[in-house]
Amino acid sequence: MSNVGVEVPTEVAADGMELRMGIAIAKLEAWMRDYYHKVDHDIGSSGVRDLSMAELRALCGFEMSELDSLVLHDSEAYGGPGLRTALADRWTGGDVDPVMVTHGSSEAIYIVMHTLLNPGDEVIVVDPAYQQLYDIAQSRGCRITRWPLRADQGFAPDLELLRKLAASGPRMIVVNFPHNPTGVSITAEQQDELIAIAAESGAWLVWDNAFGEMTYASAPLRLPHDRYDKVISFGTLSKSYGLAGMRVGWCLAPRRLHEEMAVLRDYIALYVSPVLEFFAEKAVRNADRIVALQREHAGANLKILLEWAADIPELVRVTPPAGSVTTFVEFPQLPDVERSCRKLAEEHRVLLVPGMCFGDDFSSYARLGFGGTTTELTAGLTALEQVLREDSRMAAGR
Ligand SMILES: Cc1ncc(COP(=O)(O)O)c(C=O)c1O
């Protein structure tokens, strides 16, 4: 776990403070910091419609007075027994051993990468990807090999290519299906093949299941743990449940890895608050009801989005997503997508995420999220269409 051999560049700011620049700025989160709280309509996020506490109570059937008996002592490093058992019942056939409760899946990603990776290790990562899935490894001094989802093939995963890449025997293969930002996924047969590729190369398979429950055309994929032992999966209440503000996620992994992870966690957050665990347990116990509601709502919004895009093919190209609540759209006539996204946020108070947040190769794309309310989706699309028309006209000199 040592950082020996990794150069951590530093920079001295104008006020003389030395800044550690060993890790890249998380561009998506930086964009959100700038705009998320300053807009009226969000068509950029990857979450579904946020639930109020009253809605959560009604869906799960509990009263706030139940909290009165909660004693505010420490919870446990791997999660309190109530939430851990609820997660085990939903995901691991009742076995609590592989379950660790974390502050969102972000905390799990951070700790896993720091626990398992050493400088020089090769990590294969689907590309594009949520930045934390590769830049933490990069900051550890790992060699990052991209497994590209090719835009000219509708971002369809190319498993033959992955097989070739994995022949080098990487330490880790990191994937996320349904995928953020494109919404593409793989079939159950392709998932078997992916697991076989990881097993043949001996790599740890990191399966980010943030959107695993949010699929449209087919049933959710099974977690890969039953087919390979070196699997780590992440789950979260932030995406398919509408409970992002809860900051509760989980990591499913072999117990011996969690024991290692706890060593680092002891220096960070120690455990998740029992108050959060109380609500999270209710949500996990009622997950089917919550997710079904959100899926139905997101599915109806997706229809609206696809109809909108079909009417203006000269301005927008959409690959219909198989799951999640985002799609990576292309604007063929826009010269500068980031500038148009800033204009959309600053002049129309509508949030869209420019593709550059997923890497320089994607600057002509934007992530469009359709998981919010139908009102904000339609208001957001109306404003977006106006900006697309204005900026395209300007680019054409008309
Ligand atoms: C693919 C993916 N994984 C993990 C996360 C982290 O989410 P959280 O920390 O809220 O669980 C995100 C957030 O956007 C994501 O898109």
The ligand as a Gaussian input file, in Angstrom:
#p B3LYP/6-31G(d) Opt

LIG

0 1
 C      -20.949000       4.726000     -12.343000
 C      -20.954000       5.405000     -11.014000
 N      -20.431000       4.766000      -9.962000
 C      -20.414000       5.319000      -8.747000
 C      -20.905000       6.586000      -8.536000
 C      -20.853000       7.165000      -7.139000
 O      -22.112000       7.398000      -6.616000
 P      -22.400000       7.443000      -5.058000
 O      -21.142000       7.786000      -4.362000
 O      -23.433000       8.500000      -4.914000
 O      -22.902000       6.099000      -4.682000
 C      -21.443000       7.298000      -9.598000
 C      -21.971000       8.657000      -9.418000
 O      -22.318000       9.358000     -10.320000
 C      -21.471000       6.690000     -10.876000
 O      -21.986000       7.305000     -11.933000

